[in-house]
Amino acid sequence: MDPVDRGPEMFARFAYAPNALGYCGPPLGATLRDGSVDEVRGAATQFSGAWPYLQVLAKMTGITDPLDYRLVESYWLGGGIGHALDRDEFVAELLAIIGPKAGRYWGHLTADLACEAAANHCFHVFGVYPWSRLLSRGLGEQPLNVLDNCRITWGTVVSRNGDELEVSCRRLVWDGHTLRLSEPSTRRLDVWVDGYSALPDVTVGEDVAIHWDRLCGRLQPEQIRALDDSTTRQLHVTNQRLERPVSPSA
């Protein structure tokens, strides 16, 4: 694969599941799974969540292409080139883009987010999206399920029977006060969903990324470390916020 195409290809694989389920981005049909690189590039600009991060990452790192693989990898997994960016500056740049588009459920989008901020998807899930703020408001399991499915999960394939997998991974747990990751347990996943598979040849022993119950890529050890570190950090700062008294506007 041409190195220039690696970023759009990774973006498409990780964004496909939430887009196909109607959670993220405009209705794109099969564009992310079957489209050309140019079509994926055009589609990526329509994601009101991910695209502003990539724009800010590009601006703050001096990398011209927001879909440069280094930026896309850093956004989805944490770590990498976005890890050392100044949080106050990052939040200011991000809010300048997403703030004017936010509705009444997004009153928490202020400079106070800098203490939680990171230039990655995990921050977006736990810090920017409102779901972590709804955990204790009598909405049942929905907030926890959204948080767990929307974050990027890592796991190891422990069995494959035809097109059915068992993956050992950690789930998100909420005890009424604190978010944490569970001990590893097996989770059943399909290799193919709606005629598409990001990893049709996945085998036992491989480490994989999961987004909204779908496989979205293989992971190298350093990528798992980055994802583990970014998730652990985000849960820590989110729990610090959840321990504080809730203000009427939160």
C-alpha positions as CSV (number, residue, x, y, z in Angstrom):
1,M,0.0,0.0,0.0
2,D,1.2,3.5,-0.9
3,P,2.2,5.2,2.4
4,V,0.0,8.1,1.5
5,D,-3.0,5.8,1.5
6,R,-2.4,4.3,4.9
7,G,-4.0,7.1,6.9
8,P,-7.3,7.1,4.9
9,E,-7.4,3.3,5.0
10,M,-7.0,3.2,8.8
11,F,-9.5,6.0,9.2
12,A,-12.1,4.1,7.1
13,R,-11.7,0.8,9.0
14,F,-12.1,2.4,12.5
15,A,-14.9,4.8,11.4
16,Y,-16.9,2.3,9.4
17,A,-18.8,0.5,12.2
18,P,-20.2,3.6,14.0
19,N,-21.0,5.2,10.7
20,A,-22.8,2.0,9.4
21,L,-24.8,1.9,12.6
22,G,-25.8,5.6,12.2
23,Y,-23.9,6.9,15.2
24,C,-21.2,8.9,13.7
25,G,-20.9,10.9,10.5
26,P,-23.4,11.4,7.7
27,P,-25.1,8.5,5.9
28,L,-22.2,7.2,3.7
29,G,-23.5,3.8,2.6
30,A,-20.5,1.7,1.5
31,T,-18.1,4.6,0.9
32,L,-15.8,3.8,3.9
33,R,-15.7,0.1,3.0
34,D,-15.6,0.2,-0.8
35,G,-14.7,3.8,-1.8
36,S,-11.5,5.0,-3.4
37,V,-8.9,6.8,-1.3
38,D,-10.2,10.1,-2.6
39,E,-13.8,9.2,-1.7
40,V,-12.7,8.3,1.8
41,R,-10.8,11.6,2.1
42,G,-14.0,13.5,1.2
43,A,-16.1,11.4,3.6
44,A,-13.7,12.0,6.5
45,T,-14.2,15.7,6.4
46,Q,-17.9,15.2,7.1
47,F,-17.3,13.6,10.5
48,S,-18.1,16.3,13.1
49,G,-16.3,14.3,15.8
50,A,-13.1,12.9,14.4
51,W,-12.3,15.4,11.7
52,P,-11.8,18.4,14.0
53,Y,-9.3,16.4,16.0
54,L,-7.4,15.6,12.9
55,Q,-7.5,19.2,11.8
56,V,-6.1,20.4,15.1
57,L,-3.5,17.6,15.2
58,A,-2.3,18.6,11.7
59,K,-2.2,22.3,12.7
60,M,-0.3,21.8,16.0
61,T,2.2,19.3,14.5
62,G,2.8,21.1,11.3
63,I,1.8,18.0,9.2
64,T,-0.1,19.2,6.2
65,D,-2.4,16.2,5.6
66,P,-4.9,15.6,8.4
67,L,-5.2,12.0,7.2
68,D,-1.5,11.4,7.5
69,Y,-1.1,7.9,9.1
70,R,0.7,9.3,12.1
71,L,-2.2,11.6,13.0
72,V,-4.9,9.0,12.3
73,E,-3.1,6.4,14.4
74,S,-2.5,8.9,17.2
75,Y,-6.2,9.9,17.2
76,W,-7.7,6.4,17.3
77,L,-5.2,4.8,19.6
78,G,-3.6,7.5,21.7
79,G,0.1,8.0,22.1
80,G,2.2,8.8,19.1
81,I,2.6,12.2,17.7
82,G,-0.3,13.8,19.5
83,H,0.8,12.6,22.9
84,A,3.0,15.6,23.9
85,L,0.8,18.4,22.6
86,D,-0.1,21.2,25.0
87,R,-3.5,20.4,26.4
88,D,-4.7,24.0,27.0
89,E,-3.8,24.9,23.4
90,F,-5.3,21.7,22.1
91,V,-8.6,22.3,23.9
92,A,-8.7,25.9,22.7
93,E,-8.2,24.9,19.1
94,L,-10.7,22.1,19.3
95,L,-13.4,24.1,21.0
96,A,-13.0,26.9,18.4
97,I,-14.2,24.3,15.8
98,I,-16.8,22.2,17.7
99,G,-18.0,24.8,20.2
100,P,-20.2,26.8,17.8
101,K,-21.9,23.7,16.6
102,A,-22.7,22.3,20.1
103,G,-26.3,22.2,21.4
104,R,-27.7,22.5,24.8
105,Y,-26.5,19.1,25.9
106,W,-22.9,20.2,25.4
107,G,-22.6,23.0,28.0
108,H,-19.6,21.2,29.5
109,L,-17.5,22.1,26.4
110,T,-15.4,24.8,28.1
111,A,-11.7,25.4,28.8
112,D,-12.2,23.4,32.0
113,L,-11.9,20.3,29.8
114,A,-8.1,20.9,29.6
115,C,-7.5,18.9,32.7
116,E,-9.0,15.9,31.0
117,A,-7.9,16.6,27.5
118,A,-5.9,14.4,25.1
119,A,-5.7,14.6,21.4
120,N,-7.4,11.2,20.9
121,H,-10.6,9.4,20.5
122,C,-10.7,8.2,24.1
123,F,-10.9,11.8,25.3
124,H,-13.7,12.4,22.8
125,V,-15.7,9.4,24.1
126,F,-15.3,10.1,27.9
127,G,-14.7,13.9,28.0
128,V,-16.5,15.5,25.1
129,Y,-19.4,13.2,24.6
130,P,-22.0,13.7,27.3
131,W,-22.4,10.0,28.2
132,S,-20.1,9.8,31.1
133,R,-22.1,12.6,32.7
134,L,-25.3,10.5,32.4
135,L,-24.1,7.4,34.2
136,S,-25.8,8.2,37.5
137,R,-29.0,9.8,36.1
138,G,-31.3,6.8,36.0
139,L,-30.8,5.9,32.4
140,G,-30.0,2.2,33.0
141,E,-27.2,0.6,31.1
142,Q,-27.3,2.8,28.1
143,P,-24.6,5.3,29.0
144,L,-22.2,2.5,30.0
145,N,-23.0,0.5,26.9
146,V,-22.3,3.5,24.6
147,L,-19.1,4.3,26.4
148,D,-17.8,0.7,26.2
149,N,-18.8,0.3,22.5
150,C,-17.6,3.7,21.4
151,R,-14.1,3.4,22.9
152,I,-11.6,1.4,21.0
153,T,-11.2,-2.0,22.7
154,W,-8.1,-4.3,22.3
155,G,-8.2,-8.0,22.6
156,T,-6.6,-11.3,21.6
157,V,-8.3,-13.9,19.3
158,V,-8.5,-17.1,21.3
159,S,-10.6,-19.2,18.9
160,R,-12.1,-19.1,15.4
161,N,-14.9,-21.4,14.2
162,G,-15.7,-20.6,10.7
163,D,-16.6,-16.9,10.7
164,E,-17.2,-16.7,14.4
165,L,-14.5,-15.6,16.9
166,E,-13.9,-15.6,20.6
167,V,-11.8,-12.6,21.7
168,S,-10.3,-12.2,25.1
169,C,-10.7,-8.5,26.2
170,R,-11.6,-6.2,29.0
171,R,-15.0,-4.6,29.3
172,L,-15.9,-1.3,30.9
173,V,-17.5,-1.5,34.4
174,W,-19.4,1.1,36.4
175,D,-20.0,0.4,40.1
176,G,-22.1,3.5,40.7
177,H,-19.1,5.7,41.5
178,T,-16.1,4.7,39.4
179,L,-15.4,3.5,35.9
180,R,-12.8,0.7,35.4
181,L,-11.9,-2.1,33.1
182,S,-12.8,-5.6,34.0
183,E,-10.6,-8.6,34.1
184,P,-10.3,-10.2,30.6
185,S,-13.2,-12.4,29.5
186,T,-14.2,-13.9,26.2
187,R,-16.4,-12.0,23.8
188,R,-18.0,-13.5,20.6
189,L,-17.6,-11.5,17.4
190,D,-18.4,-12.2,13.8
191,V,-15.6,-11.9,11.2
192,W,-18.1,-10.7,8.6
193,V,-21.0,-8.3,9.2
194,D,-23.3,-7.2,6.4
195,G,-20.9,-8.7,3.8
196,Y,-17.9,-6.8,5.1
197,S,-14.8,-7.7,7.1
198,A,-11.8,-5.6,8.0
199,L,-9.9,-8.8,8.9
200,P,-11.2,-11.7,6.8
201,D,-8.0,-13.8,7.5
202,V,-7.7,-13.1,11.2
203,T,-6.3,-16.0,13.1
204,V,-6.0,-17.3,16.7
205,G,-3.4,-15.4,18.7
206,E,-3.6,-12.2,16.8
207,D,-4.3,-8.9,18.7
208,V,-7.2,-6.9,17.3
209,A,-9.0,-3.6,17.7
210,I,-12.8,-3.6,18.2
211,H,-15.2,-0.7,17.6
212,W,-18.9,-1.1,18.1
213,D,-18.6,-4.9,18.2
214,R,-16.8,-5.1,14.9
215,L,-13.2,-5.8,14.1
216,C,-11.4,-2.8,12.7
217,G,-7.7,-3.8,12.5
218,R,-4.7,-5.7,13.8
219,L,-2.7,-4.2,16.6
220,Q,1.1,-4.3,17.2
221,P,2.4,-4.4,20.8
222,E,3.3,-0.7,20.8
223,Q,-0.2,0.2,19.6
224,I,-1.7,-1.9,22.4
225,R,0.5,-0.1,25.0
226,A,-0.6,3.3,23.6
227,L,-4.2,2.3,23.7
228,D,-3.9,0.8,27.2
229,D,-2.1,3.9,28.4
230,S,-4.5,6.4,26.9
231,T,-7.6,4.5,28.2
232,T,-6.1,4.1,31.7
233,R,-5.3,7.8,31.8
234,Q,-8.7,8.8,30.5
235,L,-10.6,6.7,33.0
236,H,-8.5,8.2,35.8
237,V,-9.3,11.8,34.9
238,T,-12.9,11.0,34.2
239,N,-13.3,9.3,37.6
240,Q,-11.8,12.4,39.2
241,R,-14.5,14.5,37.6
242,L,-17.2,12.0,38.6
243,E,-16.1,12.2,42.2
244,R,-16.8,16.0,42.3
245,P,-20.2,17.4,43.0
246,V,-22.4,17.8,39.9
247,S,-23.2,21.4,39.0
248,P,-26.6,22.2,37.6
249,S,-25.2,22.8,34.1
250,A,-23.0,19.6,33.9
